Amino acid sequence: SSASHPERFFSRRNAMAAPVYESHHFNSKKWEVVKPRPDDIIIATAYKSGTTWMQQIISELVFQGKPKPASIGDMSPWLDLRVPPAEVIGPAIEAQEHRRFLKTHLPFDAFEPYLNPTVKCIYVGRDGRDAFMSLANHYEKGAHMWYVALNSSPGLVGPPLPPFEEVGTDLPAWFDQWLNQGWEPLVGETDGWPFWSLFKNMKTWWEFGQAHPNQILFVHYNKLLEDLSGEMQRIAQFLDIPVDQQLLPDLVKACTFDEMKKTADAVAPLNGTLWKDGGNDFIFKGTNGRWKGVLTDANLAAYDEKVRLEFSPACATWLETGQLPA
């Protein structure tokens, strides 16, 4: 019906005011092809913070033992990734008959024009130092096809993504650049080079969450590691999904790293095709603290200072520990 599928659910004024987010990875305008449904779920993260883990969790909660129609990557596409193009992704999403759970890495201001008032958002966060180490692994494992997709697909805005070998071999030096320099086409960003800003992403979604607590749930990587079952029940409650308690242990087991590794290609974006060792490289270690002994004291002091400048104390505490204000 037209009531549940309005042609456009964002005002043109907002769309014009919002920053268009475009780079070797992004084309935020692809969201224009999504006809919203009242019960859509949006999974938002900066990067390497548990996005794919959350997609797996939500797929288990949505299907609860019933056969899934497709892989996670196909069911829950990263909409603002500039490949595949909108004319491919739009019809695929429109054809989905299950409750949809779509993924974004946009900062909130770039996503806001496409925000449906009844949608539920889940923001997954992780200590920035851990996210950086995971990003370094992701970057290093990118296969030739990954660079081709990002740098040679039509519509590239800004410079191509430089090869890892030019950037990542000296991690402390790259961390310094990642912390202090934005990627040129993403106007106003002051960190994230050569990807995008983790700090802006976290800050903008956090601010939205403070104003709209019923519309967004903040879930931390550390809490998923500590109490997966408890967090999955918290997520289900937020999404108004009743969970069959007899099935719960199996649903939780399917979301453990050991189980996700077994089906890594089905879980990873684009079915793992863009990484050297497929999905296995994408679903990597899932461990924290790998920056210890790698990043220098100067790196860590600069990170602490950036956190202090960018985030409210409550946001900074949550990003580091997963503790929400009482």
Buried (B, 14 or more C-beta within 10 A) or exposed (E): EEEEEEEEBBEEEEBEEBBBBBBBBBBBBBBBBBBBBEBBBBBBBBBBBBBBBBBBBBBBBBBBEEEBEBBBBBBBBBBBBBBBBBEEBBEBBEEBEEBBBBBBBBBBBBBBBBBBEEBBBBBBBBBBBBBBBBBBBBBBBBBEEBBEBBBEBEEBBBEEBBEBEEBBEEBEEBBBBBBEBBBEBBEEBBBBBBBBBBBBBBBBBBBBBEEEEEBBBBBBBBBBBEEBEEBBBBBBEBBEBEBEEEEBEEBBEBBBBEEBBEBBBBBBBBBBBBBEEBBBBBBBEBEBEBBEEBBBEEBBEBBEEBBEEBBEEEBBBBBBEBEEEE
